[in-house]
Structure formats: C-alpha cells, structure tokens
Amino acid sequence: MGRLLHPWFAEARLVAARGGAWRRGRVTLAAAIAAIALPLALRGWGGDAAVLVAALPRLIERLPLPFGLLAIAAAYAVARGRLIALDEYLRLGWWSAAPIEPARATRSLVVLAGLATLTAMAFVAAVLAACGGEPASLRSAYWIVDGGLALGAVLGVFAALRHRRHPTPRLREGARLPVFGLAWLDDARLPHISDWQRREGVLRWRRGGHAWMIGAVLFGLPSSTGASSGIGVLLIAIALAWFSLILQACVAATLDADALLASTPRAPRRLAQAAWRYPSFAWVCAVACISAGAGLLGLSGRAAPALLSILLVLSAPALLALRPVFHRSLPR
C-alpha cells in the first residue's frame, strides 16, 4: 500500500499515533457520541420523548426525496471541499517538491473519500439504530440516507478531480476580493491580518461552504409557509451558516499567521488583539441579520437566548482551535 498511496498517509498515521488526531478530532468525537447518546437517553426516559425519537425513521421513510437530497448535498459539499483542500496541499504545499506520481495522489483522494464515507454511513446507521422504531422503517431510512451519502461522496470526488484538471474556473472561483473594503479593521501593529481573514472567508463562502445548512432549512420548510416567515427563516439560516464559516476561516488564517510570525519579535497579546477585529465585526453583522429574521417571524425576546446558543454551539469548534494561540499570547 505504501507504493500505491501518497506518503501523506504515512505522515497522518504517525501524527495519529502521537495523539495529534485525538487532539484535533475530540470535539467531533464528543459531538458524535452525544448524537448517539441523546436518542438512547430519550428512549430510556419513555413517554412522549421516546415516541418523538422513534418517529424520525418513519419520517425519513415517508419523505425520502427531501432527506435523500439533503444527504447528497451534504456529502457532496464536504467531500468536494475537503478533497480540493487536500489536493492543493499535496500539489502546492509541503509535498509539492517531492517526486511523487500524480496517480498516487489521485488514489489517495479516492481512498480517503471512501473511508470517510463509510465512517459517515456507519455513524448514520448508529444514530438511526439509537432512535429505534419499526425494523422496516429503519431499513428504509438506512437506504435513503446512506445511499444519499454514498452518491454525494462519489459526485464530490468527481468534482474535486475535475477541479484539478480544469484550473481556469479555479481562477475565477479563487477571486478573494471582498465586495466592500474595510481597511479600518486592520490593526496598525499587525496590518492585513483582518484582510487575510476576510479573503479566506470570501473564498470559502464562494466555494459553497456551509450551503448544506441553508439547504436543510429550505427542505424543512412546509409548502404552506408565508413569504415573510420564509424570508425570516432564510435570514436566520444564512446568518448562522455565514458566521460559522467566517469564524472557521478567521481561525485558519490566524493559525497560519501565528506560524508565519513565530520567529518575529512581538508584544504579548498583539496577535490575539488583531485577530479578534474582523470576527467581532462579523458577529455584529450576524446578530443584526438574525434579529431581522426574528422580527419577520414575530419572535419575542425570549427566543434570543436560544438563537445565540445555536450561534455559540456552531462557533465552539473554531474557538477551541484557537486555544494554543491565546495560551502563547498570555504574559508569563
């Protein structure tokens, strides 16, 4: 297998053996365990909670098209985005100078996508099994969701490989200039950190990042939804998806900036102060958009804690990834 796959696999295996994979994926693992444990806890609680959980497989069986399309869209978006990022790293990053055949990188992308898809299918099967219900409904739900995940992953692999063979559309897609210039967000002591974060966020958003969240909300809207209510829900969904993606982009740019500036003399907390400017501005914009959507839906102020909690939960993985930077920024 060593000669068939890219050496990046061996590097990733060493990182996992040293505990790096656990540190990076513990939040995802905790969320997956919680997603399986919650239906089991509700079934153990009994009553209406158990009935509500058991109704999920029946709902998927009765509405195969929306759930199947949602699974296809989510798998396609994740597979395409992750594979394109890894392919660009292998071809343009640290491994670009290594004499490695392009076919090995292609096989590596396909194998990685297959392993990730099998893992996602097993996770969905575990969640549905935890929900319980009739065996026939469970089997139908398995086929609908897992089939959609497999089809979306295959389409994502083809899209990622096509992205490599046709670099011209990539130039248009990679245009990172924001619509509005916000030069006042830059910190004079560390210029262009906010601009770097904005450009990374623009690139990810134009690539379709987190579009599955908006699609999930649109698929879940009943046909009888009024215009104002639909616009309100859509505003809230766009704000949540946009801010969570922008925060991930800001974290990635901040970590890259921290690595590039590691050998330069700088005052404590300088990077942290410069890196918080654009995320804070994005937070204000997201809250304003969510407030407008809540106003169209006629929600009272009691809904604010729930909406802010959803925003914080979506932001938690990115914020946890910033802990090493802020730990080094604290004065000794």
C-alpha positions in Angstrom: 0.0 0.0 0.0 2.9 2.3 0.6 3.8 2.5 -3.1 0.1 2.9 -4.2 -0.8 5.8 -1.9 0.7 9.1 -1.2 3.3 9.4 1.6 0.9 11.8 3.3 -1.0 8.8 4.6 2.1 7.6 6.5 2.6 11.1 7.9 -1.0 11.2 9.0 -0.6 7.8 10.7 2.4 9.0 12.6 0.5 12.1 13.8 -2.4 9.9 14.9 0.0 7.6 16.8 1.4 10.5 18.7 -2.0 11.8 19.7 -2.4 14.6 17.2 -5.6 13.1 15.7 -7.2 12.9 19.1 -6.4 16.5 19.9 -7.9 17.7 16.6 -10.9 15.4 16.5 -12.0 15.2 20.1 -14.7 17.9 19.6 -16.1 16.0 16.6 -15.9 12.7 18.5 -17.7 14.2 21.5 -20.5 15.6 19.2 -20.9 12.1 17.6 -21.2 10.4 20.9 -23.7 12.9 22.0 -25.7 12.4 18.8 -26.0 8.7 19.6 -26.4 9.0 23.4 -29.3 11.6 23.2 -31.8 9.3 21.4 -30.9 6.5 23.7 -31.5 8.7 26.7 -34.8 9.9 25.3 -35.9 6.3 24.7 -34.9 5.4 28.3 -36.9 8.4 29.5 -40.1 7.0 27.9 -43.3 8.7 27.2 -43.6 11.3 24.5 -39.8 11.7 24.3 -39.4 8.0 23.2 -42.3 8.4 20.7 -40.7 11.5 19.2 -37.4 9.9 18.7 -38.9 6.7 17.2 -40.8 8.9 14.7 -37.6 10.0 12.9 -37.1 6.8 10.9 -40.8 6.8 9.9 -40.5 10.5 8.8 -37.4 9.7 6.6 -39.4 6.7 5.1 -42.4 8.9 4.3 -40.3 11.8 2.9 -37.4 10.1 1.0 -36.8 12.8 -1.5 -36.0 15.7 0.9 -33.8 13.6 3.2 -32.1 11.9 0.2 -31.3 15.2 -1.4 -30.1 16.7 1.8 -27.8 13.7 2.3 -26.5 14.1 -1.3 -25.9 17.8 -0.9 -24.1 17.5 2.5 -21.9 14.6 1.3 -21.1 16.4 -2.0 -20.2 19.7 -0.3 -18.0 18.1 2.4 -16.2 15.7 0.0 -15.6 18.3 -2.6 -14.3 21.0 -0.2 -12.1 18.7 1.8 -10.6 16.9 -1.2 -9.9 20.1 -3.1 -8.1 21.5 0.0 -6.1 18.3 0.5 -5.3 18.0 -3.2 -4.0 21.6 -3.3 -1.9 21.0 -0.2 -0.3 17.9 -1.8 0.4 19.6 -5.1 1.3 23.1 -3.9 2.2 22.7 -0.2 4.9 20.9 1.7 4.8 17.8 -0.6 5.0 19.7 -3.8 8.7 19.3 -4.2 8.6 15.5 -3.6 8.9 13.3 -6.8 5.5 11.6 -6.4 3.4 10.4 -9.3 0.1 12.3 -9.7 -1.7 8.9 -9.8 -0.7 8.2 -6.2 -2.3 11.4 -5.1 -5.5 10.6 -7.0 -5.7 7.1 -5.5 -5.1 8.7 -2.1 -8.0 11.1 -2.5 -10.4 8.3 -3.6 -9.4 6.0 -0.7 -9.7 8.8 1.8 -13.1 9.7 0.4 -14.2 6.1 0.6 -13.1 5.7 4.2 -14.8 8.9 5.3 -18.0 7.9 3.5 -18.0 4.5 5.2 -17.5 6.2 8.6 -20.3 8.6 7.9 -22.6 5.8 6.8 -21.8 3.8 10.0 -22.5 6.9 12.1 -25.9 7.5 10.5 -26.7 3.8 11.0 -25.8 4.1 14.7 -27.9 7.2 15.2 -30.9 5.6 13.5 -30.5 2.4 15.5 -30.4 4.5 18.6 -33.7 6.1 17.6 -35.4 2.7 17.4 -38.7 2.1 15.7 -40.1 -0.5 13.4 -37.4 -2.6 11.6 -39.0 -1.9 8.2 -38.8 1.9 8.7 -35.2 1.6 10.0 -34.1 -0.3 6.9 -35.8 2.2 4.6 -34.2 5.1 6.5 -30.8 3.4 6.2 -31.1 3.0 2.4 -32.3 6.6 1.9 -29.7 8.4 4.0 -26.7 6.1 3.4 -27.5 5.9 -0.3 -27.6 9.7 -0.5 -24.3 10.0 1.4 -22.6 7.5 -1.0 -23.9 9.2 -4.1 -23.0 12.7 -2.8 -19.5 11.5 -2.0 -19.0 10.0 -5.4 -20.1 13.2 -7.0 -17.8 15.2 -4.7 -14.8 13.0 -5.7 -15.5 13.6 -9.4 -15.9 17.4 -8.8 -12.6 17.5 -6.9 -10.8 15.7 -9.6 -12.3 17.8 -12.3 -11.3 20.9 -10.4 -7.7 19.7 -10.7 -7.9 19.1 -14.5 -9.6 22.4 -15.3 -7.7 25.2 -13.4 -9.3 28.1 -15.4 -12.6 28.1 -13.4 -10.4 27.9 -10.3 -9.0 31.3 -11.1 -12.5 32.8 -11.1 -13.5 30.9 -8.0 -10.4 31.9 -6.2 -11.1 35.7 -6.5 -10.8 36.7 -2.9 -11.5 40.4 -3.1 -14.5 41.3 -0.8 -17.3 43.4 -2.1 -16.7 46.2 0.4 -13.3 47.4 1.6 -13.0 47.6 5.4 -9.5 48.9 5.8 -10.3 50.3 9.2 -10.5 46.8 10.6 -6.7 46.3 10.1 -4.5 46.7 13.2 -1.6 49.1 12.5 0.7 46.9 14.6 -0.1 43.8 12.6 -1.5 45.0 9.3 -3.5 42.9 6.9 -4.5 40.2 9.5 -8.1 41.2 9.2 -7.8 41.4 5.4 -6.3 37.9 5.3 -9.2 36.6 7.3 -11.8 38.3 5.1 -10.2 37.0 1.9 -10.2 33.4 3.3 -13.8 33.8 4.4 -14.8 35.1 0.9 -13.1 32.2 -0.8 -14.8 29.6 1.4 -18.2 31.2 1.1 -17.9 31.4 -2.7 -16.9 27.8 -2.9 -20.3 26.9 -1.3 -19.1 26.3 2.2 -21.9 25.5 4.7 -24.5 25.7 2.0 -25.9 22.4 3.3 -27.2 24.2 6.4 -29.2 26.6 4.3 -30.4 23.7 2.1 -31.5 21.8 5.2 -33.6 24.7 6.4 -35.2 25.1 2.9 -36.0 21.4 2.7 -37.6 21.5 6.1 -40.0 24.4 5.3 -43.5 23.3 4.7 -45.2 24.4 1.4 -47.7 26.5 3.3 -45.1 28.8 4.8 -45.8 32.5 4.2 -43.5 34.8 2.4 -42.5 36.8 5.5 -42.0 33.7 7.6 -39.9 32.1 4.8 -37.7 35.1 4.4 -37.2 35.3 8.2 -36.2 31.7 8.5 -33.9 32.1 5.5 -32.2 35.2 7.0 -31.6 33.3 10.3 -30.2 30.2 8.4 -27.9 32.4 6.2 -26.6 34.3 9.2 -25.8 31.1 11.2 -24.2 29.4 8.2 -22.2 32.5 7.2 -20.9 33.3 10.7 -19.9 29.8 11.5 -18.0 29.6 8.2 -16.4 33.1 8.6 -15.2 32.1 12.1 -13.6 28.9 10.8 -11.9 31.0 8.1 -10.7 33.5 10.6 -9.3 30.7 12.8 -7.4 29.1 9.9 -5.9 32.5 8.9 -5.0 33.3 12.5 -3.2 29.9 12.9 -1.3 30.4 9.6 -0.3 33.9 10.7 0.8 32.7 14.1 3.0 30.1 12.4 4.5 32.6 9.9 5.2 35.2 12.6 6.5 32.7 15.2 10.1 33.8 14.8 9.4 37.6 14.8 9.5 39.7 17.9 6.1 40.8 19.0 4.4 42.0 22.2 2.2 39.6 24.1 -1.5 39.5 23.0 -0.7 41.5 19.9 -1.8 38.7 17.5 -4.9 38.0 19.6 -5.9 41.6 19.6 -5.5 41.9 15.8 -7.2 38.6 15.1 -10.4 39.5 17.0 -11.3 42.6 15.0 -13.0 41.0 12.0 -14.7 38.1 13.9 -16.2 40.7 16.2 -17.5 42.7 13.2 -18.9 39.5 11.7 -20.6 38.7 15.0 -22.4 42.1 15.0 -23.5 41.6 11.3 -24.7 38.0 12.1 -26.7 39.2 15.2 -28.3 42.0 13.1 -29.3 39.6 10.4 -30.7 37.1 13.0 -32.6 39.9 14.7 -34.2 40.9 11.3 -35.2 37.3 10.7 -36.7 37.0 14.2 -38.6 40.2 13.6 -40.1 38.9 10.4 -41.1 35.7 12.3 -42.7 37.7 15.1 -40.4 36.1 17.7 -40.2 37.7 21.1 -37.1 38.4 23.1 -37.4 35.0 24.8 -36.1 33.4 21.6 -32.8 35.4 21.7 -31.0 33.0 24.2 -31.9 30.0 22.0 -30.7 31.7 18.8 -27.5 32.9 20.5 -26.9 29.4 22.0 -27.1 27.9 18.5 -24.6 30.5 17.2 -22.2 29.7 20.1 -22.5 26.0 19.6 -21.7 26.4 15.9 -18.7 28.6 16.9 -17.4 26.3 19.6 -15.1 24.1 17.4 -13.4 27.1 15.9 -12.9 28.8 19.2 -11.4 25.7 20.8 -8.9 25.5 18.0 -7.6 29.0 18.9 -6.6 28.0 22.5 -2.9 27.4 21.6 -2.6 30.9 20.1 -4.2 32.6 23.1 -2.2 30.5 25.5 1.1 31.6 24.0 -0.2 35.2 23.9 -0.8 35.4 27.6 2.0 37.2 29.5 4.3 34.9 31.6 
